[in-house]
């Protein structure tokens, strides 16, 4: 049987999209794009498009490449990016102001009679011979519940345009549908992004920041090591001893790639005996960390 906690062969990692919604907004009206998976409020600048047909939403990121061929090889030595795209495709089921305006590429206005008077209750949508394409921002949400907890995904495109529209089929037994294909545009070097609160990555292992003394006792004129772990790599560490810091000498040292360091500390020959010394290490702008053990300085053994 597959391990249900493993990263592979885990049935609980299979995802569906039983719940979902598409939201659009005028790209010029969006001051800030979503940064998390929090549900969009009803009064937000993004508006929901409502029901989508049972085929759901198709999200297609694609990259078109050209091979780089050379004389010395029968196969390409690399591929160069020719074009990239990020596409959203869906068929909208509701007939309302938002869906019809998106589909026809025009705004509803009140219809007027030949004399210019408004015709009450009648609306008109004019299709121009030279249509203007509006820039949209689009958000696609989908989610499912796993072990009683909602798992949410969100696709965000900051700039997009409708690149294709399907035909409306007017039938007696089937509702009208609005098929739209939306293509992402460049947005400061980005086509879009995907957010999730799913456990797609393991949580990083947090190593506690600590300082230890090895050993925690040494004789006058001797030395001991200050050993640290969990510190930011590359930062310069300084060691201080209190009281009487002038009786201890330590050279600053950079934290290693693994977040550890070892700094030897030399004790003066006349350092006071019987005092509990607090030893601390400080890396860069971070708070200093004090060793849990106190340093004990022992009297130097006299030579005979």
PyMOL commands that set and color helices and strands:
alter all, ss='L'
color gray80, all
select helices_A, chain A and resi 11-13+27-29+97-104+245-247
alter helices_A, ss='H'
color red, helices_A
select strands_A, chain A and resi 19-26+47-48+52-68+78-92+108-112+118-125+136-146+149-165+178-184+193-196+210-214+217-219+223-229+236-242+248-250+253-254+261-267+276-283+289-290+295-298
alter strands_A, ss='S'
color yellow, strands_A
deselect
rebuild
show_as cartoon
